[in-house]
Amino acid sequence: MPNSGTDISRYLNKTIGVLMGGMSSEREISLRSGVNVMNALKTLGLRAVQIDVDREVSQKLLSEKIDIAFIALHGTYGEDGCIQGLLEVMGIPYTGSGVAASAIAMDKLLSKKIWSASGIPVAESVEIDPSNIEATLKKIGENTGYPVVLKPYSEGSSVGVELVKTEGELRARLPEYSRQFGLAFAEKYIKGKELTVGVIDDGKELTVFPILELRPKNEFYDFEAKYTQGMTDFVIPAAIPEESTKAIQATVKKAFRDLGLKGVARIDVMLQDDGRYFCLEANSLPGLTDTSDIPAMAREVGIGMPELALRILDCVEIK
């Protein structure tokens, strides 16, 4: 892992603003992440203040005299480059990826196109055209078959992710789904092990956490399974062959770099029984709640939440 995780000297005279809440559909998850981070920073003896992000966020950052922003936001305005752009203009260093990488990673379909162009395996998908449902259904039948997984372009935390098993079910669902989520696509359903891989990059060294296997009690890893205690079993390290572990970790490193990510991020992968695997999406600001994946991976290698928070801070370039 980069850095020892114990040196807090460069933060002792800094005010760290933990940006949480926000205005997206993931507000409640972000608040949970933010509180977890706040508690961790206070355990370390650092000066941390809570910033509930709204349209007055710039005034809050100024009034609290924030030196470093620890971004614990998820979804629109927090994970998509918007808050990063504001912090750039204000000259406040921040955790996580930059403006462009954040925006790209937030767009699931654009990420898939970049990965596909660089040779990273991705699941087949079809863009949904709400103005021509029949043409969309025809393409899905020809390219992905059924079942399919519906996904919005730019939502996180599995918001809007739905499994649809038949063409009739999809035809009935698409009009309302498009109204609710806007731009979306249908992705081929991959049957196999659900894996997720955390990465930390401080600009000097890129380190991959042990692969986490997710065994949801629901049919697949949806919002309920992700954020309800006891709804998903975590298996760390994942119960997969060693050769699959090495191959997936190498691919995840490339996928991370191809999107220009920085700091801590998480990439979701599906592994089939035949050994083939597919990168599904990247999360440039992974959840940091007590049930989130990244803290679970960190615990597996002996890193508690305070040290994890510090290592995320250590990725920040402070002038």
C-alpha positions in Angstrom: 0.0 0.0 0.0 1.2 3.6 -0.7 2.4 5.4 2.5 2.5 3.9 6.0 -0.9 5.2 6.9 0.4 6.7 10.2 1.9 10.1 9.4 -0.6 12.8 10.0 1.8 15.7 10.4 1.0 17.5 7.1 -2.7 17.7 8.1 -2.3 19.0 11.7 -2.8 22.6 10.8 -5.4 22.0 8.1 -9.2 22.1 8.2 -10.6 19.2 6.3 -14.1 19.6 5.0 -16.0 16.4 4.5 -18.4 17.0 1.7 -21.5 14.8 2.1 -25.2 14.7 1.4 -25.6 16.5 -1.9 -28.6 16.7 -4.2 -28.6 13.3 -5.9 -30.7 10.2 -5.4 -27.8 8.9 -3.4 -28.0 11.6 -0.7 -28.7 9.2 2.2 -25.9 6.9 1.3 -23.5 9.9 1.0 -24.5 11.1 4.5 -23.7 7.7 5.9 -20.3 7.7 4.1 -19.6 11.2 5.3 -20.4 10.4 9.0 -18.1 7.4 8.8 -15.3 9.6 7.4 -15.9 12.3 10.0 -15.6 9.8 12.8 -12.4 8.4 11.3 -10.8 11.7 10.9 -11.7 12.8 14.5 -10.3 9.5 15.8 -7.0 10.5 14.1 -7.1 13.8 15.9 -7.6 15.9 12.8 -9.7 19.0 12.4 -12.7 18.0 10.3 -16.0 19.8 9.6 -19.1 18.5 8.0 -20.2 20.3 4.8 -23.7 19.3 3.6 -23.5 20.1 0.0 -26.3 22.2 -1.5 -26.4 25.2 -3.9 -24.7 27.3 -1.3 -21.7 25.0 -1.0 -19.2 27.6 -2.2 -20.2 30.0 0.7 -19.9 27.1 3.2 -16.4 26.2 2.0 -15.3 29.8 2.3 -16.9 30.4 5.7 -15.4 27.3 7.2 -12.0 28.2 5.6 -11.5 24.7 4.2 -8.0 23.7 3.3 -8.7 20.2 1.9 -12.0 18.7 0.7 -12.6 15.0 1.5 -15.4 14.2 -1.0 -17.8 11.7 0.4 -20.5 12.5 -2.2 -22.1 10.0 -4.6 -24.1 10.5 -7.8 -25.0 13.7 -9.7 -23.1 16.9 -8.8 -20.6 15.0 -6.6 -19.3 12.1 -8.6 -19.6 13.5 -12.1 -17.0 16.3 -12.1 -19.2 19.1 -11.0 -18.0 19.6 -7.4 -14.5 18.8 -8.6 -14.7 21.7 -11.0 -15.9 24.1 -8.3 -13.0 23.0 -6.0 -10.5 23.6 -8.9 -11.8 27.1 -9.4 -11.7 27.8 -5.6 -8.1 26.4 -5.4 -9.1 23.7 -2.8 -7.3 20.4 -3.1 -9.6 17.4 -2.9 -9.7 13.6 -2.7 -10.4 11.4 -5.6 -10.3 11.8 -9.4 -10.2 15.0 -11.3 -12.9 16.7 -13.4 -12.6 14.7 -16.6 -12.0 11.3 -15.1 -14.9 11.8 -12.7 -17.3 12.7 -15.6 -16.1 9.8 -17.7 -16.4 7.2 -14.9 -19.9 8.5 -14.0 -21.1 7.7 -17.6 -21.3 3.9 -17.6 -21.7 3.6 -21.4 -18.8 6.0 -22.2 -16.6 4.1 -19.8 -17.6 0.8 -21.5 -16.7 2.3 -25.0 -13.3 3.5 -23.8 -12.6 0.1 -22.2 -13.7 -1.8 -25.3 -11.5 0.3 -27.5 -8.5 -0.5 -25.4 -9.2 -4.3 -25.3 -10.8 -4.6 -21.9 -13.6 -7.1 -21.9 -17.1 -5.6 -21.4 -20.6 -7.0 -21.5 -22.5 -6.4 -24.8 -25.0 -3.5 -24.5 -27.6 -1.6 -26.5 -28.5 2.1 -26.1 -32.2 2.7 -25.4 -34.0 5.0 -27.8 -37.2 6.0 -26.0 -38.5 7.5 -29.2 -38.3 4.1 -31.0 -39.0 1.3 -28.5 -39.6 -1.3 -31.3 -36.2 -0.6 -32.9 -34.5 -0.8 -29.5 -36.2 -4.1 -28.8 -35.1 -5.5 -32.1 -31.4 -4.5 -31.4 -31.6 -6.1 -28.0 -33.0 -9.3 -29.4 -30.2 -9.4 -32.0 -27.3 -8.3 -29.8 -27.8 -9.3 -26.1 -30.8 -11.6 -25.9 -32.7 -12.0 -22.6 -32.5 -11.5 -19.7 -30.9 -8.0 -19.8 -30.0 -5.5 -17.1 -31.3 -2.0 -17.4 -28.9 0.7 -16.3 -29.1 4.5 -16.4 -26.0 6.2 -17.9 -25.2 8.2 -14.8 -26.5 6.8 -11.5 -24.5 5.0 -8.9 -25.2 2.7 -5.9 -27.2 0.4 -8.2 -29.9 3.1 -8.4 -32.1 2.2 -11.4 -30.4 -1.2 -12.1 -33.1 -3.7 -13.0 -33.1 -7.2 -14.2 -35.6 -7.8 -17.1 -36.2 -11.4 -18.2 -38.4 -11.1 -21.3 -39.1 -8.9 -24.3 -42.7 -8.4 -23.2 -41.6 -7.3 -19.7 -39.1 -4.9 -21.3 -41.6 -3.4 -23.7 -43.9 -2.7 -20.8 -41.2 -1.2 -18.6 -39.2 1.0 -21.0 -41.5 4.0 -21.4 -41.7 4.6 -17.6 -38.1 3.7 -17.1 -36.9 6.3 -19.7 -39.1 9.0 -18.1 -37.6 8.2 -14.7 -33.9 7.9 -15.5 -33.4 9.5 -18.9 -30.5 8.1 -20.9 -30.1 4.4 -20.3 -28.9 1.2 -21.9 -29.7 -2.5 -21.7 -26.7 -4.7 -20.9 -26.4 -8.5 -21.4 -27.0 -10.4 -18.2 -23.8 -12.2 -17.2 -24.4 -15.2 -15.0 -21.5 -15.9 -12.7 -19.7 -14.5 -9.7 -20.2 -10.8 -8.8 -16.8 -9.3 -8.0 -15.6 -5.9 -7.1 -12.0 -4.6 -6.9 -10.7 -1.6 -5.0 -7.7 0.4 -6.1 -5.6 3.1 -4.4 -3.3 5.3 -6.5 -1.2 8.1 -4.9 0.4 9.1 -8.1 3.5 7.0 -7.3 2.2 3.5 -6.7 -1.0 1.8 -7.7 -2.2 -0.9 -5.3 -5.1 -3.3 -5.7 -7.1 -4.6 -2.7 -8.0 -8.3 -2.4 -10.9 -9.1 -4.7 -14.3 -9.1 -3.0 -16.9 -11.6 -4.0 -20.5 -10.5 -3.4 -23.1 -13.1 -2.7 -26.5 -11.2 -2.6 -29.6 -12.8 -1.0 -31.6 -11.1 -3.8 -31.4 -12.4 -7.4 -28.6 -9.9 -8.2 -26.7 -7.1 -6.4 -29.3 -4.4 -6.5 -29.7 -1.3 -4.2 -31.4 -3.3 -1.4 -28.7 -5.9 -1.4 -26.0 -3.3 -1.4 -27.1 -1.2 1.5 -29.2 -3.5 3.8 -27.2 -5.2 6.5 -27.3 -8.9 6.1 -28.6 -8.9 2.5 -25.2 -9.7 0.9 -22.4 -12.0 2.1 -18.9 -10.7 1.5 -16.2 -13.3 0.6 -12.7 -11.9 0.9 -10.6 -12.9 -0.9 -13.0 -14.1 -3.5 -13.4 -17.9 -3.9 -11.9 -17.9 -7.4 -8.9 -19.6 -9.1 -5.5 -17.9 -8.6 -5.1 -17.4 -12.3 -8.4 -15.6 -12.5 -7.4 -13.4 -9.5 -4.1 -12.4 -11.2 -5.8 -11.7 -14.6 -8.6 -9.7 -13.1 -6.3 -7.6 -10.9 -4.1 -6.8 -13.9 -7.1 -5.9 -16.0 -8.5 -3.7 -13.3 -5.2 -1.8 -13.1 -5.5 -1.1 -16.8 -9.1 -0.2 -16.6 -8.3 2.3 -13.8 -5.6 3.9 -15.8 -7.6 4.0 -19.0 -10.2 6.2 -17.4 -7.6 8.4 -15.8 -8.8 7.7 -12.3 -6.9 8.8 -9.2 -7.1 8.2 -5.4 -9.4 5.4 -4.4 -11.8 3.8 -6.9 -13.7 0.5 -7.3 -14.3 -1.5 -10.5 -17.1 -4.1 -10.7 -16.4 -7.4 -12.6 -18.5 -10.4 -13.5 -16.7 -13.8 -13.7 -18.3 -16.6 -15.6 -17.9 -20.3 -14.8 -15.8 -20.8 -18.0 -13.2 -18.2 -16.7 -14.2 -15.3 -18.9 -14.8 -12.1 -17.1 -16.2 -8.6 -18.0 -15.7 -5.2 -16.4 -19.0 -3.6 -15.8 -18.4 -0.1 -14.4 -16.1 2.1 -12.4 -17.0 4.0 -9.2 -14.7 7.0 -8.8 -16.0 7.8 -5.3 -16.9 4.4 -3.7 -19.2 4.3 -0.7 -17.5 4.5 2.7 -20.4 3.4 4.9 -20.0 0.7 7.5 -21.5 -1.9 5.0 -19.6 -0.6 1.9 -17.2 -2.7 -0.2 -14.0 -0.6 0.1 -13.9 -0.6 3.9 -14.5 -4.3 3.9 -11.6 -4.9 1.5 -9.4 -2.6 3.6 -10.2 -4.6 6.8 -9.1 -7.8 5.1 -5.5 -6.4 4.9 -5.6 -5.0 8.4 -6.6 -1.4 7.5 -9.4 0.1 9.7 -11.5 3.1 8.8 -9.2 5.7 10.3 -6.2 4.5 8.4 -8.2 4.1 5.2 -9.4 7.7 5.5 -5.8 8.8 6.0 -4.6 6.9 3.0 -7.3 8.5 0.8 -6.1 11.9 2.1 -2.5 10.9 1.3 -3.6 10.8 -2.4 -4.2 14.5 -2.4 -1.6 16.9 -3.8 -1.3 19.7 -1.3 0.5 22.8 -2.6 
